Amino acid sequence: MTDGSGHGPRRVLVLRALGLGDFLTGVPAYRALRQAFPEHCLTLAAPAVFADLVPLTDAVDEVSPAYGLAPLQWSGPPPDVAVNLHGRGPQSHRLLQALQPRRTITYYAPEVPGLSGPCWRADEHEVNRWCRLLDSGGIPADPSRLELRPPAVRSPAPGAVVVHPGAAAGSRRWPPDRFAAVVAQLRCCGHRVALTGSAAELPLCQDVAERAGVGSAAVLAGSLRLNELAALVADAALLVCGDTGVAHLATAYATPSVVLFGPVAPAWWGPPPGRDQHVALWREVDRDRPADPHADHLDPALALISVEDVLAAARSILG
């Protein structure tokens, strides 16, 4: 893997310093780069927490901790190839330019001279977007290759129905009383339920558990590493959640899921078509302004999804 000059391994740097869903929707692109550069060390610039999941892709060699648009930590000679899977630029483009890579693969941004690439399309599924970028650079990418290898750890709740009530923004958080009604009915039907979330979402999960009348043992929020969360979802009977990162774990493990969408439509971030074990709930609404996935208040499209909608979808899977 040396570069022929004795200066160390040849390296491909991939920038995707975003959240869990972003990491998982990038898996087909990582695999395409692994196939195109089998002798290179493939480094992913992303939050350090993803080191638990990187081995499961069978594509990425290491994580270089990176967060948002902060300057990248890089040592040694410039990367042979730098790939921007973070965004359309110009800030993220300049982060890579600062490393002086021999080749850069990015979307076109007129603010950054010297870089060329295809034009960004706003109405494109996130997985297809990054595969198209690589295709334009002569690197074939298969958007269906979303699977992860099972983690070595065991599920903390084998066969459970996993309910994940949180999301990064209020616009994508279905009301906790509705999640509680779903959890209560699932328990009434004899299903084991596990509530997941980040440490910051622990109070939300405790609130849902209390409203549903289930014990605190059902709450796993804040107690799982990412590989343990992956094991939980991989061995679950069903995942119920909003449009957030854990939904993509269900896709990666072909775990049945009911995913509640709003304000972003499943055409952009939903499970791939033709995978009938995933049910994407979506209610179109008339809008006088563009939907905001980062807003603090509940989106009208998500608000239209009822408890019975979710339970009907869950019954169609669980029987």
N, C-alpha and C positions, 0 to 999 in steps of 0.2 A: 504493500500500500504506500510505499514511499514515492516521492514525486520525482525521483531520478536524480536529485541533486544532493541527497543526504539531509535535507531540511525537514524531514518528518513526513507523515502521511499526507496523501492528497485528500482534500476535504471539500465536501459540499455543505453549505450552510443554508438552512431553511428557516426563515423568520415567520413565526406564528405565535406571537406572545399574547395570547388571548385566553378564552375560557375553555371549559371541558368540551362543550359542543363543537367549538372551533377546532380543537385538537382532533376530535373524532371524525369530523367531516373532512379533515385533511388526510386521513389514512390512505385513500386511493392514490393521492398525489405522492405521499411518502413512498408507497410501494413502487410507483412508476419510476421515481428517482433511484430507488435501490436497484431496480432492474437496469436502468440506463447507466449507472455508475457503480457496478458491483465491487470494484477494487478501492473505492473511496470510503473514507470515514464520513458518515452522514450525521451531521450535528443539527439538532433542532433547537433553535433559540425560542424558548417558551418558559412558562413558570416552572420552577423546580419541582413542584408537586407531581408533575406528569412523569417524572422518572419512574414511578410505580407502574405506569401503563406502557411506556416506551418499549420494553422487551416483548410485549404482547402484539406489537405490530409486525415483528419480524422484518423491520425495514430500517429503523432508526438506531444508530449506535450509541448516541449520548445526547444528553440535554445540557445546553448552555443556558443557565438561568437568565431569563429576560422577561420584562414586564412592560406591557404597553409600548410606548414610544420612547422609553428611556434608552440612553446610549448602550450599545451592545458590548458585552464582555468578550473580548477575543484576544487570543495570544497566538504567537507564531506568525508564519507567513500568511499573506492574503488567501482567502479560499479560492479554489479553482472555479467553483460555481456558487453563486449566491442566488437564492430563489425567494421572491417575496410572496408568501402566502398570507401576509398580514392584511393587506388592503391595496387600494389603487394608487397610493401616494398622495402628495409628494413626500410627506415626512418619513414614512417607512422606506421609501426608495433611498432617501438620503442617508438613513442609518446604514444601509448596505453599501452605498457608494463610499462611505467613510472608510470601509475596510479594503477598498481597492481590489475587488475580486477580478479574476481574469475574465469571467463571463457572468452576466446578470440576466435573470429571467424575471420580468415584471410586466405588469400592465402599463400601457402608455399613459404618461402624465406629462402634459406640455410644460409644466413648471420645472421639470428636471431635464436639462439638456443632456444629450449623449446617450440616453436610454430609449430604446424602442420596444414595442410590444403590441399585442392586440388591444382593441378598445374594450373598456369595461362595459358590461351590460347590467343594469340595475335589476331587471326582471329575470334573473337566472338563479337556478337552484345552487346553493352554496357548494355542494359537492361537484357539480358540473363546472362551476366557475373555475376552480383550480385545475381540474383536468383539462379544460380548454386552454388554459394558460400554458400548460406543459405541452399539449398537442401542438400549439403554435410554435413552440421551440424545438419541434422534432422529437419529442419524448412522448410516446403513446401512453395514455393513461386510461384505465378502465374504471369508470365511476361506480361500478357495482361491487368493487373489492373493499367493502367496508368492515369485513369481519375481523375480530380480534381472537388471538389464541386464548384459551381459558387460563385464568391465573392459577398459580400454584397453591394459593390459600383456599380454605374451605369457606363456603357460604355461612354467615352467622345465623341464617334463618332459611334453611332449605325448603323449597316449595311454597314459600310465602307469596302473598300478594303484596307487592311493594308499592307504597303510596308516597309520592314525593310532592308535598304541597307548595314548596318554595319556588322562586324564580328570581333572577337578578333585579328585575324591575317590577314595580307595582302593576304596570299595564298587563303583565303576563302572569300575575298571581290570581288564580281563581279564589273566591272567598273561602276562608277557613271553615265557616259553618257548612258550606256545601261539601267540602272535602270530608268533614266530620260525618255528615249524613251518609256519604258513600262508604266510609270506613265502618260505621255502625251496621249498615246493611250487609256488608261483606262478612263481618264477624257473625251476624245473625244467621247467615247462610253456612257458617262453619268453616270459613276460611281464616287461616292465620294471616295477620296483617303486620307488616313492618313499615314504620314511618322513617323516612330518610331525609337528610338535609345537611347543610353545613353547620359548623358550630354556631354561626350567627343565626341560623334558622331553628335552633333548638327550641326557643320559646314558642315559635309558631307550631312546631310539631307537638310540643307538650299541650298547647291549646287545643289542637285538633284531637289529640288523644283524649283529653278531658271531656270535650264536648261529645265525643263518640262513645264515652264510657268504657274505653279500653285501658288496660294497665300501662304503667310507665315502661314495662319491659318491652312493649311494642315500639318504643321510640329509640331508634338507632342514630338519630341525627347527632353529628359532631363527634361520633365515636369510631368512625370507619376511615381507614386509609383508602386511597382510590382503588388499590387492587382488591381490597375487601368489598368495596361497593360493587366493583366489577363482578366479583364472585357471587354476591347477593343477587344481582340482576341476572347473571347467567343462569342461575339455578332457580329463578322465580317462576311462579305459575303465571304471573301477570304483573305488568308495571302500569300504574296510573299516575300521570303527571301532566304538567303544563309543558309549554314549548321551552324546554331548558335542557342542559347538557346531558342529564341522565337518560333522556329519551333516546339519545344516540347510542348509549350502551345497549339498550334493548335491540336496536337495529344490528349492532355489532355481534350480538349473541343469538339473534333470531328468537328473542324472547317476546311472547305476545305483549302488546301494549295498547293502551288507550291514551292518546295524547290530545290535550285540549289546546287549540290554537287560537290566537288573538293577541296582538293586532296583526302579526305576520302570518300570512297564509301558508299552509303546508306545501304549496308549490315551490316555496323558497327554502324552507328548512325542514320539511316533513320527511317521513320515511320514503324510500324509493317506491315507485309504482310496482305493482305485481307481487307485493309481499303481504298476503292477506292476513297474516297474523297481527298486523299493526292496523289499528283503527284511528284515523285522524279526524277529530271533531272540529268543525269549522262552520261558522255562520257568517255569511257575507252581510255587510251593512253599508248603507249609503253614508258617505263621508263628505264633509265640506272642506277637509284638509287631509294631508297625508297621514297615515297611521304612524304613531311614534312608539317603537318597541322599547324605548327607554323612559317613557313617561311614568310618573308616580301613581297615577290613578288607574283603576281597572278599565280596560278597553271595552267598548260597547260590544264588539264581536264576541269576546270571551264571556261577557256577562250574559249573553243570550244562551249559552250552553247550560242546560239544567242538570240537576242531580239525576233525574230519570234518564236523560240522554246518556250520561256516563254509566249508570247502572245497566241500561239496555245493552250498551256496547260491551261491558264487562260480562254480562250473561251470555252474549253471543260467543264469547271466547271460552268462558269457564263452564258453561252449561248450567 
